[in-house]
Amino acid sequence: MTNQIIDEEIAISAPVSAVWNALTNPDITEKYWGGTRIESDWKAGSKIFYRRDGEIVDEHELREIVPLRFLEHTFKPVFSEFQGEPPSLVSFLLREEGEITHLTILHRNFQPESKVYDACSGGWPAILRSLKALLESDE
């Protein structure tokens, strides 16, 4: 299948600044991303490293960033059966509506028969639910 696209949206009862911080602060990402620290200097063209137990599991390149609004980067796992696939592309769009932030994830440009697509099509909804639970809790 060549038209594989993941398009997920979630409404989070938190200000856009809190959602943005949760996407870009490695101390917070590891709380909802299964222990994965997402690390970058968050400048266009920079690398984004996903670290689990100190090991780099994904290495991405930041393509575009508009703080508090939009983030787009390549998506390239570098472990296991995923490491041979070319990078796909993931975008995060944040839209604030009163006390609710709508977070949309659009993940596209997968190769045909992509194992990354198979993993992410179930992974993104779980990550979004975990992020929502964390931000809407008292923690």
N, CA, C and O atoms as a GROMACS GRO file, in nm:
protein
  556
    1MET      N    1   0.085  -0.119   0.000
    1MET     CA    2   0.000   0.000   0.000
    1MET      C    3   0.089   0.124   0.000
    1MET      O    4   0.179   0.134   0.083
    2THR      N    5   0.067   0.217  -0.090
    2THR     CA    6   0.152   0.336  -0.100
    2THR      C    7   0.085   0.460  -0.043
    2THR      O    8   0.151   0.563  -0.029
    3ASN      N    9  -0.043   0.455  -0.011
    3ASN     CA   10  -0.114   0.572   0.039
    3ASN      C   11  -0.136   0.565   0.189
    3ASN      O   12  -0.243   0.599   0.238
    4GLN      N   13  -0.038   0.522   0.261
    4GLN     CA   14  -0.050   0.507   0.405
    4GLN      C   15  -0.032   0.642   0.472
    4GLN      O   16   0.071   0.708   0.455
    5ILE      N   17  -0.133   0.683   0.548
    5ILE     CA   18  -0.128   0.810   0.621
    5ILE      C   19  -0.188   0.786   0.759
    5ILE      O   20  -0.291   0.720   0.773
    6ILE      N   21  -0.124   0.841   0.859
    6ILE     CA   22  -0.178   0.839   0.994
    6ILE      C   23  -0.219   0.983   1.026
    6ILE      O   24  -0.137   1.074   1.020
    7ASP      N   25  -0.345   1.002   1.059
    7ASP     CA   26  -0.400   1.134   1.088
    7ASP      C   27  -0.479   1.122   1.217
    7ASP      O   28  -0.590   1.069   1.218
    8GLU      N   29  -0.422   1.171   1.326
    8GLU     CA   30  -0.483   1.158   1.458
    8GLU      C   31  -0.497   1.295   1.522
    8GLU      O   32  -0.408   1.380   1.510
    9GLU      N   33  -0.609   1.317   1.589
    9GLU     CA   34  -0.629   1.443   1.662
    9GLU      C   35  -0.683   1.410   1.800
    9GLU      O   36  -0.761   1.316   1.818
   10ILE      N   37  -0.640   1.490   1.898
   10ILE     CA   38  -0.690   1.475   2.034
   10ILE      C   39  -0.710   1.613   2.094
   10ILE      O   40  -0.633   1.706   2.066
   11ALA      N   41  -0.812   1.626   2.177
   11ALA     CA   42  -0.838   1.749   2.250
   11ALA      C   43  -0.787   1.730   2.392
   11ALA      O   44  -0.823   1.634   2.460
   12ILE      N   45  -0.704   1.823   2.436
   12ILE     CA   46  -0.641   1.814   2.567
   12ILE      C   47  -0.681   1.936   2.650
   12ILE      O   48  -0.667   2.050   2.604
   13SER      N   49  -0.730   1.914   2.770
   13SER     CA   50  -0.767   2.024   2.860
   13SER      C   51  -0.641   2.080   2.924
   13SER      O   52  -0.612   2.055   3.041
   14ALA      N   53  -0.568   2.157   2.846
   14ALA     CA   54  -0.443   2.220   2.891
   14ALA      C   55  -0.410   2.333   2.795
   14ALA      O   56  -0.447   2.327   2.678
   15PRO      N   57  -0.340   2.435   2.844
   15PRO     CA   58  -0.301   2.543   2.753
   15PRO      C   59  -0.202   2.494   2.648
   15PRO      O   60  -0.129   2.397   2.670
   16VAL      N   61  -0.199   2.562   2.536
   16VAL     CA   62  -0.109   2.524   2.427
   16VAL      C   63   0.037   2.524   2.474
   16VAL      O   64   0.116   2.443   2.428
   17SER      N   65   0.073   2.613   2.565
   17SER     CA   66   0.211   2.618   2.615
   17SER      C   67   0.248   2.489   2.689
   17SER      O   68   0.361   2.443   2.680
   18ALA      N   69   0.154   2.432   2.762
   18ALA     CA   70   0.180   2.306   2.834
   18ALA      C   71   0.195   2.190   2.736
   18ALA      O   72   0.281   2.103   2.755
   19VAL      N   73   0.111   2.187   2.633
   19VAL     CA   74   0.120   2.080   2.533
   19VAL      C   75   0.252   2.092   2.458
   19VAL      O   76   0.320   1.991   2.435
   20TRP      N   77   0.288   2.213   2.418
   20TRP     CA   78   0.415   2.235   2.348
   20TRP      C   79   0.533   2.190   2.434
   20TRP      O   80   0.623   2.121   2.385
   21ASN      N   81   0.531   2.227   2.561
   21ASN     CA   82   0.638   2.188   2.652
   21ASN      C   83   0.647   2.036   2.664
   21ASN      O   84   0.756   1.979   2.669
   22ALA      N   85   0.531   1.971   2.667
   22ALA     CA   86   0.530   1.825   2.676
   22ALA      C   87   0.586   1.759   2.550
   22ALA      O   88   0.640   1.649   2.557
   23LEU      N   89   0.573   1.825   2.436
   23LEU     CA   90   0.628   1.770   2.311
   23LEU      C   91   0.778   1.791   2.300
   23LEU      O   92   0.845   1.715   2.231
   24THR      N   93   0.832   1.894   2.365
   24THR     CA   94   0.971   1.935   2.341
   24THR      C   95   1.062   1.923   2.463
   24THR      O   96   1.182   1.949   2.451
   25ASN      N   97   1.010   1.887   2.577
   25ASN     CA   98   1.091   1.876   2.699
   25ASN      C   99   1.118   1.728   2.728
   25ASN      O  100   1.024   1.654   2.760
   26PRO      N  101   1.243   1.683   2.719
   26PRO     CA  102   1.272   1.540   2.737
   26PRO      C  103   1.235   1.486   2.874
   26PRO      O  104   1.206   1.367   2.887
   27ASP      N  105   1.235   1.570   2.977
   27ASP     CA  106   1.195   1.524   3.110
   27ASP      C  107   1.047   1.490   3.114
   27ASP      O  108   1.004   1.406   3.194
   28ILE      N  109   0.969   1.553   3.028
   28ILE     CA  110   0.826   1.524   3.022
   28ILE      C  111   0.798   1.412   2.921
   28ILE      O  112   0.714   1.326   2.946
   29THR      N  113   0.867   1.412   2.806
   29THR     CA  114   0.839   1.309   2.705
   29THR      C  115   0.857   1.169   2.762
   29THR      O  116   0.782   1.077   2.728
   30GLU      N  117   0.957   1.152   2.846
   30GLU     CA  118   0.980   1.017   2.898
   30GLU      C  119   0.868   0.969   2.990
   30GLU      O  120   0.858   0.850   3.018
   31LYS      N  121   0.784   1.061   3.038
   31LYS     CA  122   0.672   1.023   3.125
   31LYS      C  123   0.555   0.965   3.046
   31LYS      O  124   0.481   0.881   3.099
   32TYR      N  125   0.536   1.008   2.922
   32TYR     CA  126   0.421   0.959   2.846
   32TYR      C  127   0.462   0.879   2.722
   32TYR      O  128   0.375   0.821   2.656
   33TRP      N  129   0.589   0.875   2.688
   33TRP     CA  130   0.636   0.810   2.566
   33TRP      C  131   0.710   0.680   2.598
   33TRP      O  132   0.807   0.645   2.532
   34GLY      N  133   0.665   0.609   2.699
   34GLY     CA  134   0.724   0.481   2.734
   34GLY      C  135   0.870   0.489   2.772
   34GLY      O  136   0.949   0.402   2.736
   35GLY      N  137   0.908   0.594   2.845
   35GLY     CA  138   1.046   0.609   2.890
   35GLY      C  139   1.139   0.667   2.785
   35GLY      O  140   1.261   0.665   2.805
   36THR      N  141   1.086   0.719   2.675
   36THR     CA  142   1.168   0.775   2.568
   36THR      C  143   1.188   0.924   2.589
   36THR      O  144   1.093   1.000   2.604
   37ARG      N  145   1.315   0.965   2.589
   37ARG     CA  146   1.350   1.107   2.597
   37ARG      C  147   1.365   1.160   2.455
   37ARG      O  148   1.440   1.103   2.375
   38ILE      N  149   1.294   1.267   2.423
   38ILE     CA  150   1.304   1.329   2.291
   38ILE      C  151   1.389   1.454   2.308
   38ILE      O  152   1.350   1.549   2.376
   39GLU      N  153   1.508   1.453   2.245
   39GLU     CA  154   1.608   1.556   2.269
   39GLU      C  155   1.646   1.628   2.140
   39GLU      O  156   1.672   1.565   2.037
   40SER      N  157   1.649   1.763   2.146
   40SER     CA  158   1.690   1.846   2.033
   40SER      C  159   1.714   1.988   2.084
   40SER      O  160   1.678   2.022   2.197
   41ASP      N  161   1.777   2.069   2.000
   41ASP     CA  162   1.784   2.213   2.031
   41ASP      C  163   1.666   2.286   1.968
   41ASP      O  164   1.652   2.407   1.984
   42TRP      N  165   1.581   2.213   1.895
   42TRP     CA  166   1.456   2.262   1.838
   42TRP      C  167   1.476   2.379   1.743
   42TRP      O  168   1.403   2.478   1.747
   43LYS      N  169   1.577   2.365   1.657
   43LYS     CA  170   1.602   2.462   1.549
   43LYS      C  171   1.592   2.388   1.416
   43LYS      O  172   1.639   2.275   1.404
   44ALA      N  173   1.531   2.452   1.316
   44ALA     CA  174   1.516   2.389   1.185
   44ALA      C  175   1.651   2.340   1.135
   44ALA      O  176   1.750   2.412   1.141
   45GLY      N  177   1.654   2.217   1.085
   45GLY     CA  178   1.775   2.155   1.035
   45GLY      C  179   1.848   2.072   1.140
   45GLY      O  180   1.938   1.996   1.105
   46SER      N  181   1.812   2.087   1.266
   46SER     CA  182   1.878   2.013   1.374
   46SER      C  183   1.827   1.869   1.383
   46SER      O  184   1.720   1.835   1.331
   47LYS      N  185   1.905   1.787   1.448
   47LYS     CA  186   1.867   1.648   1.473
   47LYS      C  187   1.775   1.641   1.595
   47LYS      O  188   1.783   1.724   1.686
   48ILE      N  189   1.688   1.542   1.594
   48ILE     CA  190   1.605   1.507   1.708
   48ILE      C  191   1.637   1.362   1.739
   48ILE      O  192   1.625   1.275   1.652
   49PHE      N  193   1.677   1.337   1.861
   49PHE     CA  194   1.712   1.201   1.902
   49PHE      C  195   1.607   1.149   2.000
   49PHE      O  196   1.570   1.218   2.095
   50TYR      N  197   1.561   1.029   1.976
   50TYR     CA  198   1.474   0.960   2.070
   50TYR      C  199   1.564   0.858   2.142
   50TYR      O  200   1.621   0.769   2.079
   51ARG      N  201   1.576   0.873   2.274
   51ARG     CA  202   1.661   0.784   2.354
   51ARG      C  203   1.576   0.703   2.450
   51ARG      O  204   1.489   0.756   2.521
   52ARG      N  205   1.604   0.575   2.451
   52ARG     CA  206   1.540   0.484   2.546
   52ARG      C  207   1.649   0.407   2.616
   52ARG      O  208   1.732   0.342   2.552
   53ASP      N  209   1.650   0.414   2.747
   53ASP     CA  210   1.755   0.349   2.829
   53ASP      C  211   1.894   0.393   2.783
   53ASP      O  212   1.987   0.312   2.781
   54GLY      N  213   1.907   0.520   2.746
   54GLY     CA  214   2.035   0.576   2.705
   54GLY      C  215   2.074   0.550   2.560
   54GLY      O  216   2.169   0.610   2.510
   55GLU      N  217   2.002   0.462   2.492
   55GLU     CA  218   2.033   0.426   2.354
   55GLU      C  219   1.948   0.508   2.257
   55GLU      O  220   1.829   0.528   2.281
   56ILE      N  221   2.008   0.554   2.148
   56ILE     CA  222   1.933   0.624   2.044
   56ILE      C  223   1.854   0.521   1.965
   56ILE      O  224   1.911   0.429   1.906
   57VAL      N  225   1.720   0.537   1.964
   57VAL     CA  226   1.634   0.444   1.891
   57VAL      C  227   1.577   0.507   1.764
   57VAL      O  228   1.539   0.436   1.671
   58ASP      N  229   1.571   0.641   1.760
   58ASP     CA  230   1.526   0.713   1.641
   58ASP      C  231   1.615   0.834   1.622
   58ASP      O  232   1.662   0.894   1.719
   59GLU      N  233   1.640   0.868   1.496
   59GLU     CA  234   1.718   0.988   1.464
   59GLU      C  235   1.645   1.062   1.352
   59GLU      O  236   1.636   1.014   1.238
   60HIS      N  237   1.594   1.179   1.386
   60HIS     CA  238   1.512   1.256   1.293
   60HIS      C  239   1.580   1.390   1.262
   60HIS      O  240   1.676   1.429   1.328
   61GLU      N  241   1.527   1.458   1.160
   61GLU     CA  242   1.574   1.593   1.128
   61GLU      C  243   1.456   1.689   1.134
   61GLU      O  244   1.352   1.665   1.071
   62LEU      N  245   1.473   1.795   1.208
   62LEU     CA  246   1.368   1.896   1.222
   62LEU      C  247   1.359   1.977   1.094
   62LEU      O  248   1.455   2.043   1.055
   63ARG      N  249   1.244   1.973   1.029
   63ARG     CA  250   1.227   2.042   0.901
   63ARG      C  251   1.170   2.183   0.919
   63ARG      O  252   1.215   2.278   0.854
   64GLU      N  253   1.071   2.195   1.007
   64GLU     CA  254   1.008   2.326   1.028
   64GLU      C  255   0.956   2.334   1.170
   64GLU      O  256   0.907   2.235   1.226
   65ILE      N  257   0.966   2.453   1.230
   65ILE     CA  258   0.917   2.473   1.365
   65ILE      C  259   0.860   2.614   1.378
   65ILE      O  260   0.924   2.712   1.340
   66VAL      N  261   0.740   2.622   1.431
   66VAL     CA  262   0.676   2.748   1.467
   66VAL      C  263   0.632   2.728   1.612
   66VAL      O  264   0.528   2.667   1.636
   67PRO      N  265   0.708   2.780   1.708
   67PRO     CA  266   0.679   2.753   1.849
   67PRO      C  267   0.532   2.775   1.884
   67PRO      O  268   0.468   2.872   1.843
   68LEU      N  269   0.482   2.682   1.961
   68LEU     CA  270   0.343   2.679   2.011
   68LEU      C  271   0.239   2.651   1.902
   68LEU      O  272   0.120   2.652   1.932
   69ARG      N  273   0.281   2.627   1.777
   69ARG     CA  274   0.186   2.607   1.668
   69ARG      C  275   0.213   2.483   1.583
   69ARG      O  276   0.121   2.405   1.556
   70PHE      N  277   0.339   2.464   1.539
   70PHE     CA  278   0.366   2.364   1.436
   70PHE      C  279   0.508   2.310   1.450
   70PHE      O  280   0.602   2.384   1.480
   71LEU      N  281   0.520   2.181   1.426
   71LEU     CA  282   0.648   2.113   1.432
   71LEU      C  283   0.644   2.002   1.327
   71LEU      O  284   0.549   1.924   1.322
   72GLU      N  285   0.748   1.996   1.242
   72GLU     CA  286   0.754   1.891   1.140
   72GLU      C  287   0.895   1.836   1.133
   72GLU      O  288   0.993   1.911   1.128
   73HIS      N  289   0.905   1.703   1.134
   73HIS     CA  290   1.036   1.640   1.122
   73HIS      C  291   1.028   1.507   1.050
   73HIS      O  292   0.922   1.445   1.041
   74THR      N  293   1.143   1.465   0.999
   74THR     CA  294   1.151   1.332   0.943
   74THR      C  295   1.132   1.233   1.058
   74THR      O  296   1.143   1.270   1.175
   75PHE      N  297   1.104   1.109   1.025
   75PHE     CA  298   1.084   1.006   1.126
   75PHE      C  299   1.161   0.883   1.081
   75PHE      O  300   1.123   0.816   0.985
   76LYS      N  301   1.271   0.854   1.152
   76LYS     CA  302   1.363   0.748   1.109
   76LYS      C  303   1.407   0.664   1.228
   76LYS      O  304   1.505   0.698   1.295
   77PRO      N  305   1.337   0.553   1.256
   77PRO     CA  306   1.387   0.462   1.359
   77PRO      C  307   1.520   0.400   1.314
   77PRO      O  308   1.540   0.372   1.196
   78VAL      N  309   1.608   0.379   1.408
   78VAL     CA  310   1.741   0.324   1.376
   78VAL      C  311   1.769   0.196   1.454
   78VAL      O  312   1.884   0.165   1.484
   79PHE      N  313   1.665   0.121   1.486
   79PHE     CA  314   1.682  -0.003   1.559
   79PHE      C  315   1.598  -0.113   1.496
   79PHE      O  316   1.502  -0.087   1.424
   80SER      N  317   1.636  -0.234   1.524
   80SER     CA  318   1.558  -0.352   1.491
   80SER      C  319   1.521  -0.358   1.342
   80SER      O  320   1.598  -0.315   1.256
   81GLU      N  321   1.404  -0.412   1.315
   81GLU     CA  322   1.361  -0.430   1.176
   81GLU      C  323   1.325  -0.299   1.107
   81GLU      O  324   1.299  -0.298   0.986
   82PHE      N  325   1.321  -0.189   1.181
   82PHE     CA  326   1.284  -0.059   1.124
   82PHE      C  327   1.401   0.014   1.059
   82PHE      O  328   1.380   0.102   0.975
   83GLN      N  329   1.522  -0.020   1.097
   83GLN     CA  330   1.637   0.061   1.058
   83GLN      C  331   1.664   0.068   0.909
   83GLN      O  332   1.731   0.160   0.864
   84GLY      N  333   1.613  -0.025   0.830
   84GLY     CA  334   1.638  -0.022   0.686
   84GLY      C  335   1.542   0.066   0.608
   84GLY      O  336   1.563   0.090   0.489
   85GLU      N  337   1.438   0.115   0.672
   85GLU     CA  338   1.339   0.196   0.599
   85GLU      C  339   1.385   0.340   0.584
   85GLU      O  340   1.452   0.394   0.672
   86PRO      N  341   1.350   0.402   0.470
   86PRO     CA  342   1.380   0.544   0.454
   86PRO      C  343   1.292   0.626   0.548
   86PRO      O  344   1.190   0.576   0.596
   87PRO      N  345   1.330   0.750   0.576
   87PRO     CA  346   1.251   0.833   0.667
   87PRO      C  347   1.112   0.863   0.612
   87PRO      O  348   1.093   0.881   0.492
   88SER      N  349   1.016   0.868   0.703
   88SER     CA  350   0.883   0.919   0.672
   88SER      C  351   0.878   1.062   0.727
   88SER      O  352   0.980   1.116   0.768
   89LEU      N  353   0.760   1.122   0.730
   89LEU     CA  354   0.748   1.262   0.770
   89LEU      C  355   0.632   1.275   0.868
   89LEU      O  356   0.523   1.225   0.842
   90VAL      N  357   0.656   1.342   0.981
   90VAL     CA  358   0.551   1.361   1.082
   90VAL      C  359   0.538   1.509   1.115
   90VAL      O  360   0.637   1.580   1.128
   91SER      N  361   0.412   1.554   1.128
   91SER     CA  362   0.382   1.693   1.161
   91SER      C  363   0.293   1.696   1.284
   91SER      O  364   0.206   1.611   1.302
   92PHE      N  365   0.314   1.797   1.367
   92PHE     CA  366   0.232   1.822   1.485
   92PHE      C  367   0.173   1.962   1.470
   92PHE      O  368   0.247   2.058   1.452
   93LEU      N  369   0.043   1.973   1.475
   93LEU     CA  370  -0.025   2.101   1.466
   93LEU      C  371  -0.102   2.122   1.596
   93LEU      O  372  -0.181   2.037   1.637
   94LEU      N  373  -0.079   2.238   1.660
   94LEU     CA  374  -0.148   2.272   1.784
   94LEU      C  375  -0.241   2.390   1.758
   94LEU      O  376  -0.203   2.489   1.696
   95ARG      N  377  -0.363   2.376   1.807
   95ARG     CA  378  -0.462   2.482   1.791
   95ARG      C  379  -0.536   2.497   1.924
   95ARG      O  380  -0.597   2.402   1.974
   96GLU      N  381  -0.530   2.618   1.980
   96GLU     CA  382  -0.593   2.644   2.109
   96GLU      C  383  -0.734   2.699   2.086
   96GLU      O  384  -0.756   2.787   2.004
   97GLU      N  385  -0.828   2.644   2.163
   97GLU     CA  386  -0.967   2.686   2.157
   97GLU      C  387  -1.015   2.698   2.301
   97GLU      O  388  -1.056   2.600   2.362
   98GLY      N  389  -1.011   2.820   2.354
   98GLY     CA  390  -1.046   2.840   2.495
   98GLY      C  391  -0.945   2.770   2.583
   98GLY      O  392  -0.826   2.797   2.575
   99GLU      N  393  -0.993   2.680   2.669
   99GLU     CA  394  -0.905   2.608   2.761
   99GLU      C  395  -0.864   2.471   2.706
   99GLU      O  396  -0.806   2.390   2.779
  100ILE      N  397  -0.893   2.446   2.582
  100ILE     CA  398  -0.863   2.319   2.516
  100ILE      C  399  -0.757   2.341   2.409
  100ILE      O  400  -0.762   2.438   2.334
  101THR      N  401  -0.660   2.249   2.402
  101THR     CA  402  -0.564   2.249   2.292
  101THR      C  403  -0.593   2.127   2.206
  101THR      O  404  -0.597   2.014   2.255
  102HIS      N  405  -0.611   2.150   2.078
  102HIS     CA  406  -0.628   2.042   1.982
  102HIS      C  407  -0.491   2.011   1.923
  102HIS      O  408  -0.426   2.100   1.867
  103LEU      N  409  -0.448   1.887   1.937
  103LEU     CA  410  -0.320   1.843   1.883
  103LEU      C  411  -0.348   1.744   1.771
  103LEU      O  412  -0.411   1.640   1.792
  104THR      N  413  -0.300   1.776   1.652
  104THR     CA  414  -0.315   1.688   1.536
  104THR      C  415  -0.177   1.636   1.497
  104THR      O  416  -0.082   1.713   1.486
  105ILE      N  417  -0.169   1.507   1.475
  105ILE     CA  418  -0.047   1.444   1.424
  105ILE      C  419  -0.080   1.388   1.286
  105ILE      O  420  -0.175   1.312   1.268
  106LEU      N  421   0.001   1.428   1.189
  106LEU     CA  422  -0.011   1.376   1.053
  106LEU      C  423   0.122   1.310   1.018
  106LEU      O  424   0.226   1.376   1.011
  107HIS      N  425   0.119   1.179   0.997
  107HIS     CA  426   0.241   1.102   0.968
  107HIS      C  427   0.222   1.040   0.829
  107HIS      O  428   0.125   0.968   0.806
  108ARG      N  429   0.315   1.069   0.738
  108ARG     CA  430   0.299   1.030   0.598
  108ARG      C  431   0.434   0.998   0.534
  108ARG      O  432   0.538   0.998   0.600
  109ASN      N  433   0.429   0.970   0.404
  109ASN     CA  434   0.548   0.938   0.322
  109ASN      C  435   0.614   0.807   0.364
  109ASN      O  436   0.736   0.797   0.371
  110PHE      N  437   0.532   0.708   0.392
  110PHE     CA  438   0.583   0.575   0.424
  110PHE      C  439   0.614   0.500   0.296
  110PHE      O  440   0.550   0.522   0.193
  111GLN      N  441   0.712   0.412   0.303
  111GLN     CA  442   0.737   0.325   0.188
  111GLN      C  443   0.629   0.217   0.184
  111GLN      O  444   0.567   0.188   0.286
  112PRO      N  445   0.605   0.157   0.066
  112PRO     CA  446   0.508   0.048   0.059
  112PRO      C  447   0.549  -0.065   0.154
  112PRO      O  448   0.667  -0.093   0.172
  113GLU      N  449   0.450  -0.129   0.214
  113GLU     CA  450   0.473  -0.240   0.308
  113GLU      C  451   0.558  -0.196   0.428
  113GLU      O  452   0.636  -0.276   0.480
  114SER      N  453   0.542  -0.073   0.471
  114SER     CA  454   0.623  -0.016   0.579
  114SER      C  455   0.593  -0.080   0.715
  114SER      O  456   0.478  -0.085   0.758
  115LYS      N  457   0.697  -0.127   0.781
  115LYS     CA  458   0.685  -0.177   0.918
  115LYS      C  459   0.670  -0.060   1.014
  115LYS      O  460   0.606  -0.074   1.119
  116VAL      N  461   0.728   0.055   0.979
  116VAL     CA  462   0.714   0.175   1.062
  116VAL      C  463   0.567   0.219   1.064
  116VAL      O  464   0.514   0.254   1.169
  117TYR      N  465   0.502   0.216   0.948
  117TYR     CA  466   0.359   0.250   0.942
  117TYR      C  467   0.279   0.157   1.031
  117TYR      O  468   0.194   0.202   1.109
  118ASP      N  469   0.305   0.028   1.021
  118ASP     CA  470   0.231  -0.070   1.102
  118ASP      C  471   0.246  -0.039   1.251
  118ASP      O  472   0.149  -0.043   1.326
  119ALA      N  473   0.368  -0.009   1.293
  119ALA     CA  474   0.394   0.019   1.434
  119ALA      C  475   0.332   0.152   1.477
  119ALA      O  476   0.272   0.162   1.584
  120CYS      N  477   0.347   0.254   1.394
  120CYS     CA  478   0.300   0.388   1.431
  120CYS      C  479   0.148   0.403   1.424
  120CYS      O  480   0.091   0.485   1.496
  121SER      N  481   0.082   0.326   1.339
  121SER     CA  482  -0.064   0.339   1.329
  121SER      C  483  -0.132   0.300   1.460
  121SER      O  484  -0.240   0.350   1.490
  122GLY      N  485  -0.071   0.214   1.536
  122GLY     CA  486  -0.122   0.182   1.669
  122GLY      C  487  -0.052   0.262   1.778
  122GLY      O  488  -0.109   0.287   1.884
  123GLY      N  489   0.071   0.300   1.751
  123GLY     CA  490   0.151   0.371   1.851
  123GLY      C  491   0.107   0.514   1.876
  123GLY      O  492   0.099   0.557   1.991
  124TRP      N  493   0.078   0.589   1.768
  124TRP     CA  494   0.041   0.729   1.786
  124TRP      C  495  -0.084   0.747   1.873
  124TRP      O  496  -0.082   0.831   1.963
  125PRO      N  497  -0.193   0.673   1.849
  125PRO     CA  498  -0.309   0.690   1.937
  125PRO      C  499  -0.277   0.662   2.084
  125PRO      O  500  -0.326   0.732   2.173
  126ALA      N  501  -0.196   0.561   2.110
  126ALA     CA  502  -0.158   0.529   2.249
  126ALA      C  503  -0.076   0.642   2.311
  126ALA      O  504  -0.096   0.677   2.427
  127ILE      N  505   0.017   0.697   2.235
  127ILE     CA  506   0.100   0.807   2.285
  127ILE      C  507   0.013   0.930   2.313
  127ILE      O  508   0.031   0.995   2.416
  128LEU      N  509  -0.079   0.960   2.224
  128LEU     CA  510  -0.168   1.075   2.245
  128LEU      C  511  -0.254   1.056   2.369
  128LEU      O  512  -0.273   1.151   2.445
  129ARG      N  513  -0.306   0.938   2.390
  129ARG     CA  514  -0.387   0.911   2.511
  129ARG      C  515  -0.302   0.928   2.636
  129ARG      O  516  -0.349   0.983   2.736
  130SER      N  517  -0.179   0.880   2.631
  130SER     CA  518  -0.090   0.893   2.746
  130SER      C  519  -0.053   1.038   2.773
  130SER      O  520  -0.049   1.080   2.889
  131LEU      N  521  -0.028   1.115   2.668
  131LEU     CA  522   0.000   1.258   2.681
  131LEU      C  523  -0.119   1.330   2.744
  131LEU      O  524  -0.102   1.409   2.836
  132LYS      N  525  -0.237   1.304   2.694
  132LYS     CA  526  -0.359   1.366   2.746
  132LYS      C  527  -0.375   1.332   2.894
  132LYS      O  528  -0.401   1.421   2.976
  133ALA      N  529  -0.360   1.205   2.930
  133ALA     CA  530  -0.376   1.165   3.069
  133ALA      C  531  -0.275   1.237   3.159
  133ALA      O  532  -0.310   1.282   3.268
  134LEU      N  533  -0.151   1.248   3.113
  134LEU     CA  534  -0.049   1.316   3.193
  134LEU      C  535  -0.084   1.463   3.212
  134LEU      O  536  -0.080   1.514   3.324
  135LEU      N  537  -0.118   1.532   3.105
  135LEU     CA  538  -0.144   1.675   3.114
  135LEU      C  539  -0.274   1.708   3.186
  135LEU      O  540  -0.288   1.818   3.241
  136GLU      N  541  -0.368   1.618   3.186
  136GLU     CA  542  -0.494   1.645   3.254
  136GLU      C  543  -0.496   1.593   3.397
  136GLU      O  544  -0.596   1.608   3.467
  137SER      N  545  -0.386   1.531   3.440
  137SER     CA  546  -0.375   1.484   3.579
  137SER      C  547  -0.322   1.597   3.667
  137SER      O  548  -0.292   1.706   3.618
  138ASP      N  549  -0.311   1.571   3.793
  138ASP     CA  550  -0.259   1.671   3.886
  138ASP      C  551  -0.107   1.675   3.889
  138ASP      O  552  -0.048   1.759   3.957
  139GLU      N  553  -0.042   1.583   3.816
  139GLU     CA  554   0.105   1.572   3.819
  139GLU      C  555   0.172   1.693   3.756
  139GLU      O  556   0.295   1.699   3.751
   0.00000   0.00000   0.00000
